[in-house]
């Protein structure tokens, strides 16, 4: 049972390491493109657009005033 618990405690560390690795591999090319001001403005606009879309979609999904089918 001790080996099982030690093995289970490794999963959160693996999940954090995996998430940071994916984040690093996604952000590194994007940050390299921010040297050009036009591209930087486009990236900021895309980020704001993605966040607004996410908020609107989640708000529509959680809205208590939506009629039930």
N, C-alpha and C positions, 0 to 999 in steps of 0.2 A: 504494500500500500504506500510505503514511503516513496518508492520509485515513481509510482503513478502521480503522486502529488508534486514531486519535483518536476516531472514532465509537464504537468498541467501549468505550473508556474512559468514555464518557458514561453507559452503561447502569447501572453500579453507583450513580452519583449519582442517576440518575432513580429507581432502585428505592428508595433510602433516602428520597428526597423524597416519593415516593408512599406509602411505608409510614408516614412521620411525618404526612403529611396525613390519611391514613385514621385513624390512631391519635388524632390531634387531633380529628377530626370525630366520633369515637365517644366519646371520654372527656369532651369538653366538656359535652354534655347530662347525662351521668351525674354529673359533679362538681357541676353546678348543682343537682341533686336532693338532694345530701347535706346540705343545710341543715336538712331535716326529719329528726330522729333516727330515726323509724320507717323511713323510706325508706332511710336510710344503713345501718341494720342489715339490711334486706332486701337491699340491694346487696352488702354484705359476705357475707351468707349465700349469695347466688347465685354470687358469685365463688369462694368456698370450695367450693361444690358443683360448679361447673364444673371446678375444678382437680382435685378428687378423682375426678370422673368421667373426666377425661382421663388421669390416672395409672392408674386401673383398666383402662381400655380399652387403653391402650398396653402395660400390663403383660400383659394377656391376649393381645395380638397378638404380643408378643416372647417369651412364655413358652416355654422350651425343653422343658418337660415335656408340652406339648400333643401328643396323638397325631396323626400324619399320616394323612390319608385315603387 
